[in-house]
Amino acid sequence: MSAEHATTPTGDERIQDRRDFLRLEKSGQGLLRLQGEATPVGSGKIIDISANGLNLCCEADWAERVESGAPVEVVARLDDASEPFYLVGEVIWVRNLDRGQCQIGIELPMIDDSGNQAQHDNRDWRALFLA
């Protein structure tokens, strides 16, 4: 996937959205942790979601710790869902915004490298888009 995915335009720039799936404007909170680290990077606001990803708005200092290609774990709680989703994915892009914030685009693959689906809710996340 391209680093040009679904960022919020600022000013007059135009960014091409090349998502494979429809993006839904769902709100909620996401707790982000780099895989292999015990301490979360922090939490952020979910801006939108798709069947294979999500977009978080976070504090700008996250951009210093999280870079494109980094494997991450996200605990995502959508405002209209009772249970959180434990997701594994990869940072696809990081973009600094005004007001001391950044956006982080995260891709959520269907199958992790180990093939063990019991460790995450990525399939259940995708099922939100099939209902």
Steps between C-alpha positions, in 0.01 A plus 500: 500500500607855439590762759236720336203324657216694651680784667298809576594775256634824639495814289471458125680168465326202345574149613390196307317236703587154372321285756368162393203526740244765585604731783247559778506807721482317833625656818663343800829466681812300417786398727815441293801287593801409289526120477760368740473795739327471837394865526245654263607799293176671606138540402329683220165576342375277219422721198374235260519128438496259208484121475879481500609805696444801718613859531601637843544864599766518771743729677774628265782338698369160383643581157846482657443148639283341230621472143368346181544123498493464880299199624241613755226375729186709546220468750215679320171585664239643264243729658212282377655164604489347846820295477846617391688345207856373550664561161843438350626693203764716342543875486457602137546875540552770763410861434556807720206737537453842652416547868761253629338194345577233243303235314606138476365266232505133603440203270341191656582181308258206512768250599807568709835339417446217749158416355357496855164681482427449872745778593303790348160623384593603145238263348230634732601856403457415132160345576372848596506582129321187385192542719 
